[in-house]
Amino acid sequence: MWEYSEKVKDYFFNPKNAGVLEDASGVGEVGAIACGDALKLMIKVDPETDRITEAKFQTFGCGSAIASSSALTEIIIGKTLDEALAITNQDIADFLGGLPPEKMHCSVMGYEALRSAIANYRGEVWEDDHEEGALLCKCFGVDEGMVERAIRNNVLTTMEQVAHFTKATGSCGTCVEGIEEVLERTNAAMVEAGELAASQAFVVGAAPVVGRKTPRNSPVVALTSPPATKMTTLQRIKLIEAELEALRPALQSDGGDCELVDVEDNKVMVRLTGACVNCQLASVTVQGIQSRLAERLGTPVRVIPVPSGH
Amino acid sequence: MDPVYLDNNATTRVDAAVVSAMLPYFTEQFGNASSIHAFGAEVGAGLRTARRQLQALLGAEFDHEIVYTGGGTESDNTAILSALETQGGRNEIVTSTVEHPAILSLCAWLEKTRAAKVHYIGVDARGRLDIDAYRKALGPRTAIASIMWANNETGTIFPVETLAALAHEAGALFHTDAVQAVGKIKIDLSGSEIDMLSLSGHKLHGPKGIGALYVRRGVRLRPLIRGGHQERGRRAGTENAPGIVGLGAAAALAQEHMEDENTRVRDLRDRLEQGLVQRISHAVVTGDIENRLPNTANVAFEYIEGEAILLLLNKAGIAASSGSACTSGSLEPSHVLRAMKVPYTAAHGAIRFSFSRENTEADVDRVLEVMPGIIAQLRQMSPFWDGESKTRTAFTPTYA
């Protein structure tokens, strides 16, 4: 059993502000059921003073996820939006008297939901990157800054260690490449600063990757047979369309579906519908589509899911 | 109020009679069984009795078919590593996707370091092995097939005798991890085709740190641990006399209570399970309901997360467990439920209640009393719960 502080237990057993806030002026939703963690934060803002007058939450998750959500509402009520935006996930953890290291992602989820709710109130589209860098692992809410800090503070040199310290890469595995880059870059900087022996540093491709969900023999972007001549845009689109069409039956059998929205250079925009919506495994699906398209086109492509309604 | 312990697949309380049987082996009878003097001889006699008690529970033909180990994990490791050594020219292993980590982690390591090829056979929605795939995976390169007797999370029982016969047709050895089965269901290895079987003392009201590997007479075994001549050279190290005696006493008690386990305890389990699905909507029983251990119930509660349920149960004095990622320290929900394709909506909220002969009607009443409130409380807080109107997922409940 985890070692929870008394305050975590108290906020879990007697959560404050749990439930639905009617007429919320801003709503933020982060996480997904597939990953075992999701938070919907609802806030009411006084437009005169820009203060958060009410906040409620609904959380799917473990004890510390519920406690972190509840703590977040307590922290932000009465604060102006700018004051609220200054709150970090560490503040949430500190408020609770600390969280077990494996549970820090619960506080990150609160941090993300708050930003999302405020953006929603202001009519902005919330981008899930911030001063600490891009959110790399969406399943566990791990951003670049957190990964870098974990690597530096604990002298991590393998992907497995990064997964243990941050949980990043531990679920769907789509962020493996991004995390590998951060690990390589951070280790290289540490070598330069004399904090790490060069022989210890992580180099992409030089060591086996732990946590990757795709079979070892099928790299994400498989460039097996580059075509002899460059395709025209029309040819590319036709080929992409045909490939997606071939993939649809498999998605439909899981209750989902996929359609092509746009092609722009090497970016392929697709819309996932049906059961794919809100399914965190959608990122695995996207990865699968991406590797298949890359193989057929003979060039690397990025498949980008766009929300429905765009 | 007395606590309610329903996590007997994790571990059991050591029976008071087992403790009494063990105690003298810490004090008066502290001798080393290998010694020539009276101290050693007395211990030797105790160990022989214990061996016969375990032999009787397993229905093994010969008492020397039992090799004592440090527990189920050591037994599993010994069996598989030995097979790779003794089965010349064969380096493939056939196992299932729902085995205990004692098998799965070992197999993953063997793939990485010994170039072993491992076939992982899948299961259906009720956790039943894909026998066709199993048959196809067996071949002239198969050193050993290892399939658990019963699954620890769902209790689903595998047809091990059939699987053993199929393995032999391919010239492979057959091992079964029977850690959850021994003591709960009748096992008779006389005339069986099973070559090796792992068991653990603490799952049947015996002590922790003692287990055994049954090795059918004639099956070659390469020791995992080398040293002295104990256990006929198959497992070196001074005998864990109190542990072995405790395991023997536990085996004798398990045999005595086998009838109770398969009638009264099974009825308790069934009453709990049916009571839960009747009282709580969107609750589904996982596992093969027609063919499973009498003591195990695995119920998935949709739209909520297992650790939160366990914390509230614990507060109410009830101990159970879950395959939830958050409790195990791993990141994925239970590999067993995922292999059964239980949807994420339910897999995160799966709770295992595992009974023993110590449980009573009052225990069941207590769980049925508090569980609906706990589930309702957490669902109230869940963003995925929008009342009883939720349409059921494609996942078919076992009880309507």
Chai-1 contact restraints between the chains, C-beta under 6 A:
chainA,res_idxA,chainB,res_idxB,connection_type,confidence,min_distance_angstrom,max_distance_angstrom,comment,restraint_id
A,A18,B,M381,contact,1.0,0.0,6.0,A-B,restraint_1
A,I33,B,Y344,contact,1.0,0.0,6.0,A-B,restraint_2
A,I33,B,T345,contact,1.0,0.0,6.0,A-B,restraint_3
A,I33,B,F384,contact,1.0,0.0,6.0,A-B,restraint_4
A,A34,B,Y344,contact,1.0,0.0,6.0,A-B,restraint_5
A,G36,B,E305,contact,1.0,0.0,6.0,A-B,restraint_6
A,G36,B,A325,contact,1.0,0.0,6.0,A-B,restraint_7
A,G36,B,H348,contact,1.0,0.0,6.0,A-B,restraint_8
A,A38,B,P383,contact,1.0,0.0,6.0,A-B,restraint_9
A,K40,B,P383,contact,1.0,0.0,6.0,A-B,restraint_10
A,Q58,B,M381,contact,1.0,0.0,6.0,A-B,restraint_11
A,Q58,B,P383,contact,1.0,0.0,6.0,A-B,restraint_12
A,T59,B,M381,contact,1.0,0.0,6.0,A-B,restraint_13
A,F60,B,E305,contact,1.0,0.0,6.0,A-B,restraint_14
A,F60,B,S382,contact,1.0,0.0,6.0,A-B,restraint_15
A,F60,B,P383,contact,1.0,0.0,6.0,A-B,restraint_16
A,F60,B,F384,contact,1.0,0.0,6.0,A-B,restraint_17
A,G61,B,E305,contact,1.0,0.0,6.0,A-B,restraint_18
A,C62,B,E305,contact,1.0,0.0,6.0,A-B,restraint_19
A,C62,B,E307,contact,1.0,0.0,6.0,A-B,restraint_20
A,C62,B,A308,contact,1.0,0.0,6.0,A-B,restraint_21
A,C62,B,C326,contact,1.0,0.0,6.0,A-B,restraint_22
A,G63,B,E307,contact,1.0,0.0,6.0,A-B,restraint_23
A,G63,B,A308,contact,1.0,0.0,6.0,A-B,restraint_24
A,G63,B,L311,contact,1.0,0.0,6.0,A-B,restraint_25
A,G170,B,L331,contact,1.0,0.0,6.0,A-B,restraint_26
A,S171,B,L331,contact,1.0,0.0,6.0,A-B,restraint_27
